[in-house]
Amino acid sequence: MNLEDIRRQIDDVDSEMIQLFCRRMELVKGVAEYKIENGLPVLRPERENEILSRVSRQAGDEFGGYAEDLFKCIMRVSREMQQKIIDGRESAQK
């Protein structure tokens, strides 16, 4: 396999990852709505630790640390979006 073939496969995986990311972010909107309705905070460290532990195990010894780094970033942007939704809702109610 040559470099161009590998890059094409990476591009394909990237496209799939973007679709899954967008799907995840749509679900995050629902999480924000639930948190608004139930007065829950955006950050739940115990939940994030559970996720990081799980993805590290699933990715295995070779990629576990990298998977944790990726998911830390994903969870950060998820929290940012939740906070933006919550802040927007609070501003609209004033």
QUIGI-V750400 format. One record per residue. N is the residue number from 0. D_LAST is the distance of its C-alpha to the last C-alpha in whole Angstrom. Layout:
# QUIGI-V750400
n={N;N}
d_last={D_LAST;D_LAST}
This chain:
# QUIGI-V750400
n={0;1;2;3;4;5;6;7;8;9;10;11;12;13;14;15;16;17;18;19;20;21;22;23;24;25;26;27;28;29;30;31;32;33;34;35;36;37;38;39;40;41;42;43;44;45;46;47;48;49;50;51;52;53;54;55;56;57;58;59;60;61;62;63;64;65;66;67;68;69;70;71;72;73;74;75;76;77;78;79;80;81;82;83;84;85;86;87;88;89;90;91;92;93}
d_last={60;59;56;55;55;53;51;50;50;47;45;46;44;41;40;40;38;36;36;35;32;30;31;30;27;26;26;24;21;22;22;19;18;20;19;15;17;19;17;20;20;20;24;26;30;32;31;31;35;36;35;37;40;40;40;43;45;45;45;48;50;50;47;45;44;43;41;39;38;37;35;33;32;31;29;27;26;25;23;21;20;19;17;16;15;13;11;10;9;7;5;6;4;0}
